[in-house]
Amino acid sequence: GQQLNQSPQSMFIQEGEDVSMNCTSSSIFNTWLWYKQDPGEGPVLLIALYKAGELTSNGRLTAQFGITRKDSFLNISASIPSDVGIYFCAGQELVGNTPLVFGKGTRLSVIA
Amino acid sequence: DVKVTQSSRYLVKRTGEKVFLECVQDMDHENMFWYRQDPGLGLRLIYFSYDVKMKEKGDIPEGYSVSREKKERFSLILESASTNQTSMYLCASSLSNEKLFFGSGTQLSVL
């Protein structure tokens, strides 16, 4: 099955820094979502995007649905230690009632 | 809040054993999913179900089967566990296809 290209694979940043990660696909997506997985837990939905060009914020998190419908990015501003975890992008293809496709994740480590 | 409960956080089984992983959701969701998560490989879909007694193969169904006798319960079955099935297994449910609610996962070790 198709997988999304998510980068970077991992990041080590200082507390207070901004973070950016992105996802690309070879096909057009109807919906883009971003999930976060805390250590020892299942992923939790952070942001859902439904329209090309849409820019949505959730606290210090901002995500955008790319104009081409083939990409999305997530920014985290002023990172804090509890931002540590694995961030997954996910998308639903345009055609049919298909399950989400997930990226391989970005593992974020925050150094205090 | 939606609750998706997986019966075990940690499980250790022997090669060849039949293994049942249970998942229950309490929000009357139509859709349920089983994923496995391995380092560097992300979340890979094993099986999913859009209705009771209905099941569809995901991307990696080999070596697994599922059962959905009731709407709230979706079981993953390893007929004969093998060491390459050592993994974190995540169950999820959803009303629509995109907003998944995940359980906390079952870390399965097959020795």
Boltz contact constraints between the chains, C-beta under 6 A:
constraints:
  - contact:
      token1: [A, 1]
      token2: [B, 59]
      max_distance: 6.0
  - contact:
      token1: [A, 31]
      token2: [B, 98]
      max_distance: 6.0
  - contact:
      token1: [A, 33]
      token2: [B, 98]
      max_distance: 6.0
  - contact:
      token1: [A, 41]
      token2: [B, 104]
      max_distance: 6.0
  - contact:
      token1: [A, 42]
      token2: [B, 90]
      max_distance: 6.0
  - contact:
      token1: [A, 42]
      token2: [B, 102]
      max_distance: 6.0
  - contact:
      token1: [A, 42]
      token2: [B, 103]
      max_distance: 6.0
  - contact:
      token1: [A, 42]
      token2: [B, 104]
      max_distance: 6.0
  - contact:
      token1: [A, 42]
      token2: [B, 105]
      max_distance: 6.0
  - contact:
      token1: [A, 43]
      token2: [B, 102]
      max_distance: 6.0
  - contact:
      token1: [A, 45]
      token2: [B, 99]
      max_distance: 6.0
  - contact:
      token1: [A, 92]
      token2: [B, 97]
      max_distance: 6.0
  - contact:
      token1: [A, 92]
      token2: [B, 98]
      max_distance: 6.0
  - contact:
      token1: [A, 99]
      token2: [B, 45]
      max_distance: 6.0
  - contact:
      token1: [A, 99]
      token2: [B, 48]
      max_distance: 6.0
  - contact:
      token1: [A, 102]
      token2: [B, 42]
      max_distance: 6.0
  - contact:
      token1: [A, 102]
      token2: [B, 43]
      max_distance: 6.0
  - contact:
      token1: [A, 104]
      token2: [B, 42]
      max_distance: 6.0
  - contact:
      token1: [A, 105]
      token2: [B, 42]
      max_distance: 6.0
